[in-house]
Amino acid sequence: MPAVRYPPAQPRLVLASASPRRRELLAALGARFEILATDAEEDDAAPPAEVLAALPALDLPPGNHPALRAWRKAHAAAAHASDAVVLGADTVVVLDGEVLNKPDDARHARLMLTRLAGRRHTVYTGVCVLPALRERPAGVPFPPLQLAVAAAEVEFRPLSDAEIADYVATGEPLDKAGAYGLQGAGGGFVREVRGSYTAVVGLPLPDVYRMLTAAGITGLRDPEVTYRHWLQLQGKEPLPCPPTLP
């Protein structure tokens, strides 16, 4: 990725994710950033007590908490970029109280989509923003750790076995939580989204805007305007009844 030029007195911004969709959304928000992905998803060490205390309340096992997963990604990246504000995010799909992570293979993806077909499930995206820890002016306090979770209820239309098989054959479901991508061909399976559309995609714009602004990142675009513009670039319209949120 080419070198990023930042406005004077603004810290670097690092996105702790290799996700193309998160990169697109963050860029659409007007942020200038670098990408630093790690293998933090495999880390199961106990987090600091202050991180556990700051986690938004959610009826999921701690290991599956999307904000904790987001913190692990951000924390791992911050070890290599202590002078930067670091943004981490993680998305989980929950059906009947069970977390549906990325499928293990094509067969697993077909099973997941069969379970989701014709039903409603919940998507949670956790976000973590860690402050830049160096090169702050004397007397200026460090911004605190920030953790948030955005949620959306997603309803699938009924799907035939052939539709599922054809979609899995594209390869799109294999690196997606819940085995589908709302912004891709999988969006054709979605009948309704209640809540944050961009949370389902993987980066809830209102939370990210608020948290990055609090961490000293300036020049960001309005999340609602960004959402509408991003949908136009994707050739999509907001889902009707009810109108989706950014």
C-alpha positions, -999 to 999 in steps of 0.1 A, spaced: 0 0 0 15 34 -9 26 58 19 -2 77 34 0 114 40 -17 127 72 -29 162 80 -5 181 104 -8 171 141 -30 141 132 -19 106 143 -15 78 118 -45 55 115 -40 17 111 -68 -7 101 -61 -40 118 -79 -60 91 -72 -73 56 -110 -73 48 -116 -56 14 -151 -45 25 -138 -29 57 -111 -11 37 -138 2 12 -160 15 40 -132 32 59 -120 48 27 -155 59 19 -157 76 53 -128 98 41 -101 83 64 -65 81 54 -50 49 68 -26 20 65 -34 -17 68 -17 -40 93 -34 -74 96 -22 -101 121 -31 -136 131 -47 -123 164 -79 -143 157 -59 -174 168 -50 -158 202 -69 -172 232 -49 -157 260 -68 -140 288 -72 -103 281 -65 -76 307 -92 -71 333 -99 -35 321 -107 -49 286 -132 -74 300 -148 -47 321 -152 -24 291 -169 -50 269 -205 -40 260 -230 -64 275 -238 -93 251 -253 -127 257 -224 -146 241 -194 -165 255 -165 -141 261 -144 -159 234 -171 -152 208 -176 -116 219 -170 -95 187 -156 -65 206 -131 -87 223 -121 -102 190 -118 -67 176 -96 -57 206 -73 -87 200 -68 -76 164 -62 -40 173 -39 -49 202 -17 -72 180 -14 -45 154 -6 -18 179 24 -37 190 39 -28 156 24 8 154 24 23 189 24 58 174 -9 51 155 -46 51 163 -55 15 156 -89 3 145 -100 -33 148 -133 -49 139 -148 -84 140 -182 -97 128 -202 -127 141 -234 -142 129 -257 -157 156 -286 -182 149 -305 -198 177 -279 -187 201 -250 -203 181 -222 -183 166 -217 -191 129 -181 -183 121 -164 -187 87 -172 -221 72 -145 -247 73 -152 -258 37 -178 -258 9 -199 -285 26 -199 -265 59 -210 -234 40 -239 -252 24 -250 -264 58 -249 -229 72 -269 -214 44 -295 -242 46 -300 -233 82 -302 -195 75 -327 -199 46 -361 -185 53 -352 -174 88 -340 -144 108 -306 -142 124 -285 -116 142 -253 -100 131 -230 -83 156 -199 -63 146 -175 -53 174 -152 -23 170 -121 -14 190 -102 18 187 -68 20 205 -52 55 210 -18 65 197 6 60 226 35 81 215 43 116 204 14 133 222 19 169 234 28 174 270 -3 177 292 -26 161 267 -42 130 281 -43 97 263 -78 89 249 -92 58 266 -97 24 251 -129 24 231 -151 -7 225 -185 -9 208 -209 -34 193 -235 -27 165 -262 -52 157 -287 -59 130 -314 -85 124 -312 -101 90 -339 -121 74 -332 -145 45 -358 -154 19 -363 -192 13 -335 -207 -8 -334 -238 -29 -306 -264 -28 -295 -253 -63 -293 -216 -53 -272 -225 -23 -249 -248 -43 -244 -222 -71 -235 -196 -45 -211 -218 -27 -194 -226 -60 -185 -189 -64 -162 -192 -34 -177 -160 -19 -191 -177 13 -158 -194 23 -142 -164 40 -174 -148 54 -189 -152 89 -222 -170 84 -211 -181 49 -225 -150 31 -216 -115 21 -243 -89 21 -223 -66 -2 -218 -94 -28 -240 -120 -44 -252 -131 -10 -271 -99 -7 -296 -114 -31 -307 -138 -3 -315 -110 21 -352 -100 24 -348 -75 52 -322 -58 75 -333 -42 107 -305 -22 122 -271 -12 109 -265 -23 73 -228 -15 75 -225 -36 107 -236 -66 86 -210 -56 59 -183 -55 87 -177 -19 98 -206 1 114 -200 36 101 -217 56 129 -197 39 156 -164 41 137 -170 79 130 -177 86 167 -147 65 180 -121 78 155 -132 114 161 -127 109 198 -93 94 191 -82 126 172 -89 116 136 -103 145 117 -118 152 83 -142 123 83 -174 124 63 -209 122 77 -217 85 82 -252 88 67 -239 105 36 -211 80 33 -235 51 36 -258 64 8 -228 72 -15 -213 37 -8 -245 20 -17 -246 39 -50 -211 28 -58 -222 -8 -51 -252 -4 -74 -275 -10 -45 -305 8 -29 -314 9 8 -336 -21 16 -372 -9 21 -396 -14 49 -380 -5 73 -353 17 58 -319 4 67 -295 24 88 -258 31 81 
